[in-house]
């Protein structure tokens, strides 16, 4: 009853928006950091961690970020934990 560790996986696909894309394209021309994309990814990573923490008492976790097409990525948090009741 809620004491057995089990594997979990939570996935989210995120895409950039046209406004962010416009500004980041200009920054990229000058070789600057793409802060808009970093901010977007960080926001969604934090949300995935929060969702996992609500669902599980996490023992360990890993994060996987896979680019899909131009402007989108699949974020997956996976690991092991005890399911919260």
C-alpha positions as CSV (number, residue, x, y, z in Angstrom):
1,X,0.0,0.0,0.0
2,X,2.1,2.9,-1.3
3,X,5.5,1.5,-0.2
4,X,6.7,-0.3,-3.3
5,X,8.9,1.6,-5.7
6,X,7.8,1.7,-9.2
7,X,9.1,3.2,-12.4
8,X,7.5,6.4,-13.8
9,X,7.7,8.4,-17.0
10,X,6.2,11.8,-17.8
11,X,6.5,13.3,-21.3
12,X,5.7,16.7,-22.7
13,X,6.2,18.1,-26.2
14,X,6.9,21.8,-26.4
15,X,7.1,24.2,-29.3
16,X,8.3,27.7,-29.7
17,X,6.0,30.5,-30.7
18,X,6.4,32.9,-33.6
19,X,7.3,35.9,-31.3
20,X,10.0,34.0,-29.5
21,X,11.2,32.7,-32.8
22,X,11.6,36.1,-34.3
23,X,13.7,37.5,-31.5
24,X,15.8,34.4,-31.1
25,X,16.6,34.3,-34.8
26,X,18.1,37.8,-34.5
27,X,20.1,36.8,-31.4
28,X,21.3,33.7,-33.2
29,X,22.7,35.8,-36.1
30,X,25.1,37.5,-33.6
31,X,26.0,34.2,-31.8
32,X,24.2,35.2,-28.6
33,X,22.6,32.8,-26.2
34,X,19.0,31.9,-27.1
35,X,17.5,32.9,-23.7
36,X,13.9,32.7,-25.0
37,X,14.3,29.0,-25.7
38,X,16.3,28.4,-22.5
39,X,13.5,30.1,-20.5
40,X,10.8,28.1,-22.3
41,X,12.6,24.8,-21.7
42,X,13.4,25.6,-18.1
43,X,9.7,26.5,-17.4
44,X,8.5,23.1,-18.8
45,X,11.2,21.2,-17.0
46,X,10.2,22.7,-13.7
47,X,6.6,21.8,-14.4
48,X,7.5,18.2,-15.2
49,X,9.4,17.9,-11.9
50,X,6.5,19.4,-10.0
51,X,4.1,16.9,-11.6
52,X,6.4,14.0,-10.8
53,X,6.7,15.2,-7.2
54,X,3.0,15.4,-6.8
55,X,2.5,11.9,-8.1
56,X,5.5,10.2,-6.5
57,X,8.0,10.3,-3.6
58,X,10.9,10.2,-6.0
59,X,13.9,8.0,-5.3
60,X,15.8,9.1,-8.4
61,X,15.0,10.7,-11.7
62,X,16.6,11.6,-15.1
63,X,15.7,14.2,-17.7
64,X,15.8,13.5,-21.4
65,X,15.5,16.4,-24.0
66,X,15.0,15.3,-27.6
67,X,14.7,17.8,-30.5
68,X,11.9,16.8,-32.8
69,X,11.5,19.2,-35.7
70,X,12.7,22.7,-36.1
71,X,11.4,24.5,-33.0
72,X,10.0,21.6,-30.9
73,X,11.4,19.3,-28.4
74,X,10.2,16.3,-26.4
75,X,10.9,16.5,-22.6
76,X,10.8,13.3,-20.6
77,X,11.4,12.9,-16.9
78,X,11.7,9.3,-15.8
79,X,12.8,7.5,-12.7
80,X,11.7,5.5,-9.7
81,X,9.6,6.4,-6.7
82,X,6.8,5.5,-4.4
83,X,3.3,6.4,-5.7
84,X,1.6,9.1,-3.5
85,X,-1.9,8.3,-2.5
